[in-house]
């Protein structure tokens, strides 16, 4: 969560590359915490449920709120960017709600794209910012 707070801070202050580093570290920590949690021995059922709910809450901030703030900040908080931010956040909320309700497909695998792809794809697009004109980059991002 600390990486996400830093990413939001750097997004708002316009230090986009630092924001993206925070976003990628947030993805790495999200992947790692899942691996660690599954390997912990002696976990009680309520601990697993609590961890799952906490993970969902952190995921909506990591992969919904943070990219939306980055998008709006890069667009100088122009009202037109609210549309993209809303779509990004709404899609994240729907995806997480679906996953929380129905779980893994067949109990073993995800259905659809994982939300961490939001951050990874957005960072990847920003890596190629210099190849786009300002107007076309803002519409791509």
N, C-alpha and C positions, 0 to 999 in steps of 0.2 A: 504494500500500500504506500510505503514511503516513496518508492520510485514513481508511482502514479501522481502523488501530491507534487513531487518535483516536476514531473512532466506537465501538469496543469499550470504550475507556477511559471515555468519557462515558456509555455504556450502563450499565456496571457502577457508576459513581458516581451514577447517577440523573439526569444532566443530558441528558434525552432529546432536547430540541430541538437541542442541540449535536451529539449523536450522529447525528441525522438529517441535519444539514448535512454532516457527514463522509461519510455514506452517499451523499448526492446528489453530492458532489464526487467520490467514488470512481467513481460511474457515469460522470460527465463525463470523468474521466481515462481510464477504460476505453475509452470510445468514441473519445476522441482518440488514444490510443496505437495503436489498430487502424488508424486513418486514416493516422497518421504511418508506421507500419511498412509498410503496403502501398505507400506512395509513395517509400520509400527505394530508391534505385538502387544496384545493385552488391551487393545482399545475397546471400550464399551460401545454399545449401540448408540446411546445418546451422544457420545463424543463424535461419532461418525456423522450423525444427523446434524449436530451443531456445526461441525467443520464443513459439511456440504452446504449448509445455508450461508455460512460466512463466505465460502468460496463464491457462491452465486452473487452475493452482495458486492464483493470485491470485483468480480468479473464485470458487472454492469458499470462500475466506475472505470475500471481499466479499459474496457473495450467498447463502451458506449459513450460515457461522459467525456473522457479524455480526448478521444478522436474528434468528438463534436466541438469541444472547446478549441482544439488545434485548428479545425476547419474554420470556425468563426473568427478566431484571432488572425489567421492568415488572410482572411477576407476583410480585415479591418472592421470587424463587427458590423458589416453592412447587413441590413435586414434580409436581403436575398439569401444569405448564407444560413439563415435560420431554417430554411426549408431542408437543406442538406443535413444540417445538424439534427433536426427533428427526425428525419428519415433514418439516419444512422442510429440515433438513440432508440427510436421506436422498434426498429428491426432487432436491435440488441435485446431489448426488453422482451419482445415476443419470442425470440430464440431461447433466451434463458428460461422464460416461463414454460415454454414447450418442453424443454429438457428437464426442468424440475418436476413437471407433471408426469411425463411419459418415460423419462430415463433413457437408458441406452437401448438401441435397437437390438432386439434379441438378447438383451442383457450384457452384451459384450462390445458393441461398437457404436460410434456416433452416427447419426443421420444428418446429412447436410454439412455445411461449412461450420467449423468451430469459430467462435467469436474472436479468438486471438489473431485470426487472419485479418481483422479490421486494422489492428495496429501494424502488423507486419506489412500488409499491402500499402497502407498509407505511408509508412516510413520508406518503403521501396519507391513509391511515386515521388516522394520528396528528394530522394537521392538523384533523380533525373531532372530536378527543377531547372537547372541551367540550360537544358536542351529545349525547353519550352519558352514561348514568349509569356510575359506576365499574365495577360488576359486568358490565354489558352491554358496555362498551368492552373490558374484559379478555378477554371471550369472543370478540369480533370480531377484536381484534388477535392 
